[in-house]
Amino acid sequence: MWDDAGDAVRVREAKVRALLTDLLVHEGRPVPTDRLVDDLWGGTPPGNPANALQAKVSQLRRTVGRDRVVHTPPGYRLRLDTGDTDADRFQALVARARAVTGPRERAALLTEALGLWRGPAYADFADAAYVRAAALRLEELRLTALEEQAEARLELDEHGRLAGELTALVARHPLRERLRAVQMRALYRAGRQSEALASYAGLRERLARELGLDPVPELTALHQAILTQAPELTARAAALPDATAVRTNLPAPLTELIGREDATAEVTALLRTGRLVTLTGPGGVGKTVLAVEAAGRLAGGRFDEVWLAELAGQHGDADSLAEVIAGAMGVRDDGAPHGAPAPLSAVERLGQRLRDRRALLILDNCEQVVEAAAELTDRLLRAAPGLRVLATSQEPLGLPAETVRSVEPLPQADAVRLFTVRAAAAAPGFVLDDRSRDAVDVICRRLDGLPLALELAATRVRALGVRELASRLDDRFRLLTGRRRGAPRRQQTLRAVIDWSWGLLTVPERTVLRRLAAHTDGCTLAAAEAVCAGEGVAREDVLGLLARLVDRSLVLVTDCERGPRYRLLESVAAYATERLREVADETCVRRRHLRYYADLAERARPYLHGAEQREWLHRLDAESGNMRAALDTAVREGAADEARRLVGSLAWYWLLRGRLGEARRWAEAALSTGESGEIRAVHSGFALLSGHRAEPPAYEGLDGPGVRARARWFLAYALFNTGDLAASEKQTELALVGFREHGDRWGVAAALALRATHAMIRGELAAVRRDGEASAALFRELGDRWGQLQSVAPLATLAEIGGDYARAERLLNDALVIAEDLDLATEVSFLLSHLGRIALLTGARGAARELHERARRTAVAQGFKFGEIHAELGQALSARRDGDLATAETILLKIRDWYDAVAAEPGNPLVLDELGFVAELRGDAVAAWLLHREALEIARLIGDPRAMALPLEGLSGAAALGGDPGLAALLLGAAAGARASAGAPLPPAERGDVDRVTAGARAALGEEAFTVSFARGTRLGLAVLGAGVGRGADAPAFVVGAAQGVGAAQNVGAAQDAGVQAATRSRRPGKRVLRSSTRTWLRRSSPYCR
């Protein structure tokens, strides 16, 4: 600590140093006097504790300054300004380091921060109970700073020095995986590969022996990269994920957490070693706030993602819970990968998303769904090795890997401190003094130290004072707890205090409180007025009654962007639900709730297609829990009309928010209440989008031409996304006719956008321009941003094909703004990849690498494998153009392996072409020919000349390398003809391969012969695939010759298939039918068709 002159403060007397330390660890918060006495003297206090403490306070004031030690009820606090302590200066320097991007400045700031350490934190008292948690926290910050400093120095190429320096640090902290990763990289880059591998082996053995764990996936991947000498290891120090990039939805604490320092330190320690920790205890003991506090301290250190999922009020199976958690994490369900053998369940999809992440998931209030929560937790932990789960529940989950930590009520001193702080907030002017101390002691003992009970009681201090409160509370408890002798004492205590609070309410207040329990995840004022008014409560009185319930801490209110939102604490909600079930109007209340939210969903429906789309999406986001509760009521009671209204109105919301599985499930549930043509159409569309089979609806049974047209369009959209182009086109045309007859401008715009994309697949560029521009203009007039996004995609690709890269980039950036604004993460990933491709086409390779990496990270964050592969394809293109053939081939083979795993059919021709160019540049003419020939065969099935031009150019390179320059010139001419027919010239930045082959062929043939062959190829076009350019015996001589070892000419085709398999290192069936997933892949990959 430093005084006002900047000099270090020295305190010689041990008890005074202990007092200073106690005040320092509380960081300016008041410490109760009885707590200070306990901390300084333990079980042997002096004869007059108050006087003894005052003497030590006086000595401390003489040393640090009288105004520094402030008496603040219920005790003392230390007045600290910014920078007064080394710990404060250290944390400020670390924060500054994390805010800068340059490794040199970051390393300098971290070095300065670490220089402030001159020994262990609070060295003299580090083992004292009141210091231990704070000391552990600072030590964890120091070690994290050391890791970050080492990573920054590694970026500055200080691997030689680091390799030696880190040895001792790793020996002292052998289980810190981030530190181990930096050491392994430093050793490898210093030329000590065997030592890097030995370091990993030592960690793996120690983790298995001491903790029964494997290294985190990132460390395993690093080990594999060292084994294979991956080139990226020498590029930069990308160790475990950066501590500053934490993704979380943890709420900001509203009040100080009191009395849980040791418990928080223990829970964080358990989470470092165990994969499942369950906090158990009675309602109101503080399990949730403890979990959130512990998780917040671990965010950015052990974990790069921390998520809180509230399970109170939920029901259903593990998949239902997984959908709730995915919503909390912002993970979309946009359907199964096209061509995948079976759609993924919600749990499988969430497991896939978490598989390669260091994530902490808090499952709060599991007791109502303990079996489903246990199944979900077990499956997620098996699927995601880097995942840790922190559950809160009134009972354990019962899993083998579970560590159960009981959360106990607060000790008396902490209970007094909590009650005093909360009472002072409720009753300004209240202080804990000699007149109030005895009554406060009685209250805290009577309430068993339960935080929620203490907070509820504290709200009554302003009205009753503490002595009257203690008297009334004691009488009330004797009456209430005597009725429930079978329940555990602490459950009796909480129930009694809520009963007591209930007894002090007026009849209208009680009515509103119990009716609020019909809501899930809170409600707006309008919802409260609609559901709580009636039968004894006037609508205009609801606001005032809510305000009084807020004053009594029975209702929480948060000030949201769209107005106040009212919520019950879980224990209070459970109590209010019981009270609601006791009265005759529960059914009426539930029906009012159902009616209100069905009306709200119906009111939102048109706005989801217009200028207020974003506003209404967010409104429905906030009401997701209530919409599920309303749907559950409708299905349970067989209310077919409300079920139909809810599902029909929410269908578009579910689509925009990527909740396809939930939509299908609710549509199916709604159909169980009664048949509906509209809901049948919704179910069919979402089933197809989710990867399930579905029968088309009976359109004649739908109400009116407008509804029929929308149902046809939705089916067309679903069919297109599953790859059935012909069926999608048919339904689109029928829908367009219906939209025009009905005057549905949104429908016309949507049908034209879909038709433009159909035209892009067929290569009909004039139709793309006509329909795409008409659709875009209509969507702009309507203000529908999602619609504008759909129109932009084909128009941007059209601009790219025509070489207008500036327009393509502008359109894509406009679309990116919309996609990010609407939280369409999968579209964001695709758009970033497309922008990366534009950058590549214009020669901006650095920008291309950055955009593709952003696209990849966005896809990985969603667990969206299709988008990840799409972005990695762009990275492979960049790597080959940079001359990094090894990296390009590694990525391309990974893509081929993935594609073969999810679709038993030919893959993306661009992948084959790029592998072909890699083979050519390595001097393997036969492999290059076979790969490009395979790519051309797939491209011919599409019928798009652009898709055929690239393999023709690749074949020309293979022919030139194989010693046939005349064939090379012929193929170059055929490729040029294909590009000319499509109006898609080769971009200047992409002419490298063609220019290389052209120069070689021209030099070998001479100018005149080259020109003749090139012109002949241009005239022949695809007819060039005749003699000498086909498969089997029609292949060029250098390919047939290479196959002689396999057999005669009739076996050449088999030899070539074998050659393709060897060249791509993957097994593929020899099918020649272009199936749905290939079409979809090509639709998404159209920017890569060069």
N, C-alpha and C positions, 0 to 999 in steps of 0.2 A: 504494500500500500504506500501511496505517495501523499505528502502533505501539500498545502497550497503553494509552498515555495518550490515544489518539485523535488524535494528531498525524500529519501526513503524513511518510512516510519519504523522506529525500533522500539519494541516493547520488551522489557527485561523480565518482569514478574510473570510466572507461569500462568496463574489464574487470570490475570489481565489479558495475556495472550490468548488464553482459551476463550475469554469473553469476546475479544475482537474477532477471533476465528468464527465463533458462533454467529455473530452479527454479519460477518462477511459472507458466509455461505447462504444467508437468506437474502442477499443482494438488495438491501434497502427495504425489505419487508419487516414489519414489526414482529418481534419474538416475545411471546408472553413471559412474564417474570417467573412464573412457576416452572416453565420450560427451561429458562436460563439457569435456574437453581438446580434443576435435575441434571442438566448437562455439565455444569461446573463441579458439583459436589457428589453427584450420583446418589448412592444409598446412604451417605453419611453427611447430611446437610449440617451447617452450623446451627448453633442454638437459636439465633435470630436471623433466619435466611434473608428476610427483606433488607435488614441493615447491612448484612455482609455483602449482598449483591450491590447495594447502593454504594458501598465503599469501593468496590471494584469498578463500578461505573465512573465514580469520581476520578479514580486513578487513570482510567482510560481517557477521560475527557482532558485531563492535564497533558496527556501525551499527544492525542490526535486533534485536540481543539474542542472546546465546550460545545460549539454548535454542531459538531459532527455526530454526537451521540444524542439522539432525540428521544424524549419520552413520549410514546404514542400508545394509548390504550390498545391492547391490553399489556404492553410491555415497553421494549426499547427497540429502536431501529438505528441503523447507521446511515447517515446522509452521505451519499456517494454521487460525485459528478462523473461525467464521462472521462475515462482515462485515469481515474484515481487508483485503480488496481492493475497489477500486471495481467491478471486474468482478463480484465476488460480490454486492455490494450492488445493482448494476444488475439482475442476473438475478433476485434475490429480489423486487425491486420489480415487474419485469415479470410474474413468476409471480403475485404478489398481484393485479395489475391484471387478469390473465386469469381470476382466480377470482371477480371481482365482476361483477354484472350491470348496475349503473347506469352510464350513460355519463359522468356528471360525476365520480364517484369513479375510474373507469377512466382518464379523461383526466388527472386530477390525479396519479395514481400513475405513469403513463407519463411525464408531464412531469418529475416528480421524478427518475425513473430516467434520462431523457435528459440531465438537468442535470448528472449525474456525469461526462459526457464533456467532456474539455477538449482533445481532439485525437485523432488516430488511436491505436488500441490498440498498445502497445509501440512507440511512435513511433520511437525511436532505432534499433530493431533489426527493424522490421517486414519488411524484405526478407531477413533472415537465414533460412536454411533451417529452423532449429529453431524459428522463431517463426511462419513464414508461415501454417501451417494454423490455429494458434490465433488469430492476428490476423484471418484471413478469417472464422473462425467468429464472433468477437465483432462484426465489422463487419456480418455478415449478421443477427445478433441486433439490432443497433442499427437497421438499416434496417427490419426487420420491426416493431420497436417504433414507429418513426416512422409506418409505415403504419397500425398499430393506433391510435396517438394521433390521426391524421388522421380515421380512421373514427369514433372516439368524439366528436371535435369536430364532425364533420358531423351526428351525432345531436343535438348541442346547438345546431344551427342556426348554426354559425360558418362557413357556406359562403362568405360574402363575403370574410372574411379568408383563408380557406384557398385560395380561387381564386388569390389573388396569391402567397401564401407557397409554394405547391407548385411554382410555375413553375421556380424555380432547382433544386429537388430533383429534379424530373423531368428537367431538362436534364442533371444529373450522372449520373442513373441512367435512361436513356431506355428500357431494355428491361424494367423491373420492371412487370409487368402489374397487380399489385394496386395499386401506387402510382398508376398511370395511371387505374385505375378510380375511385379516390377523387377524383383531379383532375377527371375528366370529370363526375362527379356534382356536385362543388362548382361547377364552371363552369356547368353546366346550371341548378342551383338559384339561382345568382347572376344568372340571366338572360342568360348568354353561351352560348347553344346552339351558335352557329356555331363558337366556339372549342373547345367540347367535341367537336364532330364533327371539327374539324381536328386535335385531339390524337390521336383514334383513327386518323385517316388517316395521320398521321405515324408512329405506332407500327407500323401494318400495313405501310407501305412499308419501314420500317427492318428489321422482322423478316424480311420477304421478301428484302430485299437482302443482309442480313448473315448470316442463319441459314437461309433457305429455309423459314421456318415461317409459319403463320397465327396470329393472336391466339387465346387460349384461348376455348372456347365461351362462357364467362360474359361475357367482354368483348365478344364479338360480339353477344350478346343485349342487353347494356347499350347498345351502339351503336344497335341496332334500336329499343330503347325510347326513346332520345333522339330518333331520327328521327320516331317516332310520337307523341312527347310523352306517354308513358304516365303515368297519374296516380300510380302507385306511386313514381315517381322523386322526388316531393316529400314522400313520407311519411317515409322513414327511410333511413339509410345502410347498405343491405345490399349491400356491395361483394362482392368475391370471398369464398368461404367462409372462415369464421373459423378462425384458426390453432389454436384450442383444440378444435375439433370433429373431430379426426383419428380415422378408423376404421382399425384396423390389427390384425394378428395377429403382429407381429414379436416374437420371444422376447426376454426380458430377458437381457442379457449375463451369463454366469456368471463370467467373468474379464475382466481388463483387456486391451484390445487393444494389443499392443506393437509398435512399429516401423512403424505404418501411417498415421501422421498425414498425411504428404504424399500418399500414395496415396488416402486417404479424401477429402482436399480436391480432388484431381484428378477422382475419380469423381463427386463431387457437382457439380463444375463441368461435366463432360461431360453429366450428366443435365439440367442447366439449359438446355442448348442442343441436345442430340440426343434423339431419340425412342427409339432403341434402342442400348443400350450392352451389350457382351458382355465379361465378364471371363474371360480364358482363362489356362490354365496347368496344370501337372501336378497330379495328385491330391495333397492334403495341403499345398498351397502357401498355403491360407487364402483362397480365393475367396469362400466363403460368409460368413465372418465379416466380410470387407471389404465385401461387398454389404450385409449387415445394418447395419453401422455407418454406411455412407454413406446408406442409406435412412432410418435413424433420425434422422440430422441434417437430412434434408429434410422429414420429416413435419411438417406444420403450417405450413411456409413455402411451398414450391412446390406441395405436394400436400396434399389433404385426405383421401386414402385411400392406405394403403401396405400391400400384401399380399405375403406370402411363400408360394410354392407349391413344394413339394418333389416333384421329378419322378424322383428316384432310385427304381428298382424298378418304375417304371411302363412300360407298353408300350401299343401300339395307335395309333389315328389321332388327328387333331387334336381330334375330338369327345370321345374318351376323356380326353384331357388336359384339355379344357375342363371336363368333369365334375369332375375332381380339383380344379381351380382354383376352380370354383364352390363346392365343398365347403369349401375353405379360406377363402373369402370369406363363407360363410354365405348364399349365394344359392340360393334354392329353385327347383326346377323343378316348378311346379304345373300344367303343361299350357299349351297354346296358348290365346290369346284366343279365346273362343267365337265361331264363325262366321268365323274367319280363313281365308283361302283355302288356306293350307298351314302345317303346324306348323314351328316354328323349330328348327334344329339347335342342339346345345349351344354351338357357337362363336357362332352368330348370337345366341342368347339372352344369352351373356356379353358380346358386343359391344354389344347393346342396353342392358344393365345399366351398362356403362362409358361409354356414348356421351357423356353430358353431365357427366362427372366429371373432376376433376383427380386422376388416380390414377397411382401407381407400382406396377408389378407385378414382383416378383422371381421369375424362373423359375430354380430352383436345380437343378444337375446335369442339364443338357440333353443331355449327350453320348450317353446311351443311347437317346434318342428325338429325335435332332437334326432329322431330316426333319419329323416331326410337329410338333415345337416350332417349327420355322421357319415351317411353314404356319400354325399357330395364331397366332404372333406377327404375321405379315404380315396376316392377316385382322382381328385385333383392332386393330392400328394403323390400318388403313383405316377400321374402323367407329367408332373412338373418338378424335376429334382431340385430346382432352386427356390421353390415355394416354401414359405412358412405360414402357418395359420395360427392366429390368436383368437380363440373363441371366448365368449362370455355366456354363461348359462347358469341356471339354478341347479343343474345336475350335469355330471360329466357326459361326454359323447360316447365313452365306452370303447375307444379304439386302442389297439395295442401300442401305438406310438405316442399316446397322449401323456402329457405331464400336467397334472391337475394342481393348481395353486389356489387355495382357499383365500378369499379376500375377507379379512376380519374387520369388524367395526373399529372406529378410531379409538385409540387410548384416551383416557380422560383428559389429559392436558391438550391434546389436539382437538378433541371434541369441544372443549371450552373455547379454544381459539377459533374454530370454525363458527360456532354459534355466535361468538362475540362479533366477528367480522360481519356475518350476515345480519345480525340484529342491528348493528350500527348502520348498515346500508338501508335497512327497512325503517329504522327510527333514528334519524339524524340527532346527534347529541348523546346517544347512549354510550356509556363507557363501562368497562369492567372495573369496579372499585370495591372497597370494603363493604359498601351497602348492598351491592348486587351480586358479589361473588358467591355467597352461599346458595342463593336461588339458582344461579347459573349452574353451579355444581349439581344441584338436585335435578334440574332439567336434563343435563347431559347424561347423568347416571340413569335417570328414568327412561331415557330414549336409547339406552344401550350403545351410544356412540354411533348410531346409524346416520350417515350424512344427510340422506333425504329427509328423515324424520326431524333432524335438527334444523334443516333449512325451512321446512314447513312451519315448525314451531316459532322460528325466529321472526317470521312475518307478522306474528301476533304481538310482538313486544310493543309496538307503537300504540296498540289499542289497550293492552292489559298491563304492561310493565312486567318485569321478570318475576317479581314475587307473587303477584296474582296468577301469572301464567303457570308458575311452578305448582301453586296450590290447586288450580283447576285441572291441570294436566294429571297430577297425582290422583285426584278423586276419579277422574274420568278413566284412568288406566285400571284402577281397581275394579271398576264396573265392566269395562270392555274385555280385559284379558281373562276375567273370571269365566267368561262364556266360551272360551276357546282353549281349554286346558290341553287339548290333544295336539295343538300346533306347536312347532318349535318356538322358543321364547322370542327370537329376533323377528320371526314372521309375525308373532303376536304384536310385537312392538310397532312394526311398521303399519300393520293393519289398524292397530289402535289409534295411532296418530292420524292416519287418514280418516278413520271413523270420527275422530274428535274434530278434525277440520271440517268434515262433512256436517257434523252436528251443529257447527257454528254458522253454516250457510243458511240463507233464507230459502224458502221453497222454490222461487223462480231461479235462484242461483244453482240449486241442486238439479233442477230440471235441465238447465242449459248444460251443466257439466256432464250429466249422464248422456245427453243427446250428442254431445261432441264426440263421444266414444264411437259413434257410427263411422267417423272419418278415419282414414289411414294416411299417415304422413302429413297430418295437419290439414288446414282448410283456410280459405279466404273468408273475409267478413261476409261477403255475399252468400257463400255456401253455408256459413254458420246461421245466418238469418233465415235461409230457406229451410234448413233442416231442423234447427232448434226452436223456431217459432211455432206457435199453435198449442192448443190445449193448455192454457194457463200462462203462456208467454207471448206477449205482443211482439211483432217483428221490430218495431221501433225501440223496444227495450233491450234487444239482444246485445247491442254494442256496450251499453252501460253495464250489463251483467257480466260480459266478457272482461271488461276493465276491472271489475271487482275480483273476479277469479284470478286475473293476472296479478293483482296486488297481493293475493294470498298465496302466490307461487304454485297454484294448482294448474294453471294454464301458462304456457310459455308463448311469448309473442316475438316474432322476428320481423324486422322492417325490410321487406323485399322490394325489388324494383317495381313490382306491380301492386304494391300495397301490403298491409300487414298480413301475416300468416300466423294462425293460432294452432298450437300443438300441445298435446298432453304428454307429460312424462310417462314412461312405460308403466311404472307401478300405479300411477294415478289412472292411466287408461284402463288397466286391468280391473281396478276397483270400480271405475265408472261403468265399464261393460257389465260387471256383475249387477250393479244397481239398475242398469237399463233392462236387463233380463228379468228383474223382479217386478217390473211394472207392466201394465197392460198395453202401453203405447209403443213397445219395441217394434212390432211389425209396422206400425204407421211411420215410425222414425226411419226404419230401414227403407221403406218404400219412398219416403220423401227424399232420402239420400239417392236412391236409384233414379228417381224421376229428375232430380236436379242435375245429376251428372249425365244422364241421357240427353237432357235438353242442352247442356253445355257442349257435349260432343256434336250434337246436331247443329248447334249454332256455329261451332268452329269449322264445320265441313267446307262451306264455300270459301272461307278465308284461307284455307290451306292451298287454294289454287290461285291466289291473287297477291296483291301488293303487301298484305299484312301476314304473309306466310310465316315469316320468321317469328313475329310476335306470338302468333297462335301456336306455333310449334313449342315455344318455351312455356306458354301457359299450359299446354297439355303435358309437357314434361313434368311440371310441378304436380299435376293431378294424376300421374300414372297409377299411384297406389289407390287412389279413390276410384279411378276407372276400373281397375281390376276388382275392387270390392263391389262396385255396382254390377259388373258383369257376373260376379259370383252370386250375388243376390238374385239377379234375373234368371240365371240358370237353375239355381236351387229352388226358386219358387215357380219355375215354369212360365215366367213372364216373357212370352215369345215376342211381343211387340217391342218391349224395351230392349231385349237382347238383339233383335234385328236392328233397331235404331243405333245402338251402341256400336255393333260390329260394322255396320254399313258406314257409319260416320267416322270411325277410327281407322278404317282400312288404309286410307291414304296416309294418315299419320304414321301408322306402323311401317308402311313401305318407306317413307322418307327417313324414318329413324332407324331403319335396318333391324326390324323386329319381326322377321318373317315367320319364325317358328311360333312365336307368341300369337301372331295373327291367325295362323292356320289352326292353332289349338282352340282359340276362342271362337273362330268361325264354326269349327266342328261342334263345340259345346252349344253354340246358339242353335245349330240345326237340330240338336236333341230336344229343343223346346217346341219345334214345329218347322215344317218345310218352308223355305223361302227361296225363290229363284235368285234374288239379289245375293243372298248370303251363300247360296250354292256356287254362284259365279266367283265370289270373293274367295271361298274355300278352294276352288279349282285353281285359281290364279296363284294363290300363295303356296298351295301344294306343289305346283310345278316349279315355282321359284325356289322352293326349299329342297328340290331334288326328289320329290315323291311323285308317284303316278296319280293321275286325276282324270276323271271323266268330264268332258265338256258339259257345261250347263245347258238346260233347255231354254233357249232364249225366248221362245214364244210365251213362256210363263212369266216373263219379267214385266213389270208395270211400266208400259209406255216406251216409245221409241228412244227417248233420251237415255233411260236406264239401260235399255238393250245395247245402245251404241257404246256406252261407257263399259259395260260388261265385255263386249266384244274387243274393245281396245285393250282392256286389262289382260284378257286372255292372249291377245296378239303380243303384248309386251312380254308376258311370261313365256310364251312359246319361243319368241326371239331369243330371250335370255337363256333358254335351254337349247338353242341351236336349231330349232325346227323352222327354217327360213320360209319354206313354201306355205306351211300352215299359218305362220305369222303374217305373211303377205296377204293371204286370203282374208283373214279376220280383220286386218287393217283396212282393206278396201271396203269391206262391209260396214265397218265402224265409221269410216269417213263419209260414206253415203248417209248413214243415220245422223251423224253430227250436222251435216249440211242441211238435211231436211228439218232437223229440230232447232237449227240456229245456235248450236253449242260451239261458241268460238274457241273455248279452251280445248274442247274435243278435236276440233279441226286442226288446231296447232299441234296437239299431241300426236294425232295420226300422221300429219305431214312430217313431223320430226322422225317418227319411226320409219316412215316410207323413205326419207332421205338416207337413213342408215342402211335400209335394205338396198337402196341403189348403190351405196358405197361398196357393199359386199360384192355386188354384181359388176362393179366397175363402170356404172352408167353415170358419168360425172355431170352431164347436163342435168339429169334428174336430181342429183344431189344438190346442185346449186339452186334449181327451181324450188324444190320442196323445202330445203333447208332455210333459205332466205325468207320464204313465205311464213314458215313456222316461227322463225326468230322474230319477225316483225309482229306477229300476233301475240306471242308471249311477252314481248316488250310492252305492248299496249295494255295487256292484262296485268302486268307487273309480277308475273309468276317467275321467280328466279330459278326454281328447279327446271321449269320448262326452257328457260333461256340456256341453261346448262346443256340440256339435251340437244338443242339446235346447234350449239357451238361446235360440238365434237365433229360432226361430218364436215361442217364448213371449214374448220381449222385444217382437217386432213386434206380437203380440196385445195386450200391455199398452199399447203405444203407440196402437194403433187404438182401444182403449177409453178413451183419455185418462188412463190411470194412468201418468203419466210418471215418477213416483218409482220405481214397480216396474220399469218398463222400464230406467231408468238403473241401478238396483241390479243387475238381471240382466246388463246389458251390462258393467258394471264387474267383476262376478264372472267373466264370460267373458273379459274382457281380461286379468285376472290369469292365467287358465289359458293363454291363447294366448301371452302373453309368457313364461310359465314353460316352455312346450313349444317355444319358438322358432318359432311358427307366424306368421311375419311377414306373410304375406298376410292371414290372419285378423285380425291386429292392425290392419292398415290398414282393413279393412272395419268392424271394431268401433269404431274411433275415428271413422270417418265416421258410423256410426249414432249414436254418442253426440253428435257434433256436430249431427246432425239433431234429437235430443231437446232439446239446448240451444236450438236455433233455435225449436222448437215451444213452449218455455217462455219465450221472450223473452230468453234469456241470450245475446245476440248476440256479445259479446266472447268468451265461452267457446266458442261455436260456431266462430268464426274460428280460435281456437287449436287446437281439436280437429281441424278439417278440415286445418289446415296440418300438424299432427303426422301425420295419416293420409297426406297427400300425401308428406311427407318419407319416411315409412316405406316407401311404395310405390316411390318413386324409388330408395331405397337398395337395393331388390330388383330394380330394372329391371322392376317389375310395372305395366305400362301400364294395365291394366284398373282396378287399385286407385287409380292416380294420377287417372284420369279420374273415378272415383267420388267421390274427395275433392274434386276441382275442381268437380264439380257442386254439392257443398255450399257451396263458396266462392262460386259464382255465386248461389246462393239467398241467401246472406248479403249479397252486394253489392247485389242488387236491393232487398232489404228495407231496406238502408241508404240507398237512393236513388241508388246509384252505377250507373246504367244502362249506362254505357260499359263498365265492367269486367265487369258481368254478361253483356252481349252478347258481349264478346270471348271470355270463357270458354265460353259456351254454343255459339258458332259453332265454336270449337276442338273441342268435344266432338262436335258434329254432323259435322265434317270427319273426325275420327278414326273415328267409327262408320261413316260411309259408306265409309271406306277398308277396313275389315275385314269388313263385312257388307253385301251387296247387298240390303238389305231395309229396311223402315221402322224407325226408331230408337226411342229411349225417348220415350214421350209427354210425360214431364215436361219434357224439354229443349224440345220444341215448345211446350208450355204456357208455360214461362218466357219463351221468345222472344216468344210472343204477348202476354204481359203487358208486356214491354218495348215492343213496338210500340204497344200501347194507351196506355201512359203517355207515349209520344212523339207521340200523336195520330194514328196510322195505323190507322184502324178496319178497313180491308180486309185489310191484312197480318195484323192481330191475329185477325180472323175465320178467315182461311184456315189460319193456324197452329193455332189451337185446334180447328178442324174436322178437320184432319189427325190431331191428337193423339187426338181422340175416336174416330176410325175405328180407330186401332190399339188403343185401350183396349177397344173393343167386342169385339175378337177375343179378349181375355183373359177377358171375362165377369165381371170384378171390379167391383162398383158403386163402390168407392173410386176406382179408376183412371178411371172415367167422370165422377165428380163434378167433378173439377178442370177438365177442358176445358169442361164445361157452365158452370161459373162464369166461365171465361175468355170463352166465347162471349157470356155476358150482358154483360160489360164492353164487348166489341166492338160489340154491338148498341146499348148505351146511347150509346157514342161515335158510332156511325153514325146516330143520330137515331131509333132505334126503342125507346123505353123500355118499351112494352108487351111486346115480344119479350124484352127484358132481364129483366123481372119473371117472365115465363113460364119462362125458362131458369133463373133463380135458384130457382124453385119445384121444377123438375125435379132440380136439383143437390141441394137439401135433401132431396128424396125419396130420391135414391140414397144419400145419407149415412145417412139414417134406416134404410133397408133393410139397410145393411151394419153398423149399430151403430157407426158411426165418425164422431162429430160433429166439426165443424171446431174445432180448438184456438183458444182465445181469442187467442193470439199470432199466429195465422195468419188472422184475420178481416179484415185490412186491406183486401184486394182486394174481398171480398164486401161489407163495410160501405161502401166507397167507391161501388160500383156500386149498392147498395141505396139509399143516400141520394140519388143522382142520379135513379134511376128513380122513387123515391117522390115526390121534389120535382116531377118532370115530369108524373107521372100524377095525383097526389093520392093520399091514403091509401086511399080506397075502391077506386079502379080498380087500384091496385097490389096490394091484398090479393086482389082477385078473380083477377087474372092469376097471381099467385104461387100461389094455391090450385089453379088449373087446372093449372099446371105440375107441382105436387106429385102431382095425380091422374094426369096423363098419364105421368109418368115418362119413359122413353126413347121413348115414342110421340110425344113432342114433336118428334122428328126428322122429322116429316112436312112438310106444306106450309110453305114459308117458312123452314125450318131445315135443309134438305138441301143437296145439291150441285147443280151445274149450274143448270137453270132453277128449281129449288126453293130456291135460295139467297135470302137477304133482298134487298130492292130495292137497298140501298146497295152490296151486293157485285155484283149483276147490272149495276147502272148503271156501276160502275167497269170492268166487263169489256166494255162496248159497243165500245170501240176495238179489241177483238180479233176480234169477229164476233157472229153471232147467238146466240140462247139455247143452241143445241146446242153451241156452242163455249165456253160459259162454263166448263165443267169443265176444258177445256184451259187456259183463262186462269187459272183458280184454281191449277192445278198449277204454271203458270209463276210465279204470284204467290208460292207457297210457296217455290219455288226461289230467287226473288229475295230473299225475306225472310230466308232462311237462308243465302244466299250459298254454296250447295253444290249439286252435282248429285246427284239421287236418282232411282232408278227408281220408277215408280208401281205397285209390287207391293202386293198386299193380303193376302198369306199370312203369318201369324205363324210365323216359323221358329225354329229351335232357339236361335240366339244372342239373338233378341229375348226369348224366354221366360227365358233365363238372365239377361239384363240386367235384366229386370223382377224376377226373383227376388232378385238382388243389390240392386236399387234399391227394393225394397218399402218401406223406411223413408221413401222420398221420395214415396210416392203420396198423401200428405196426406189 
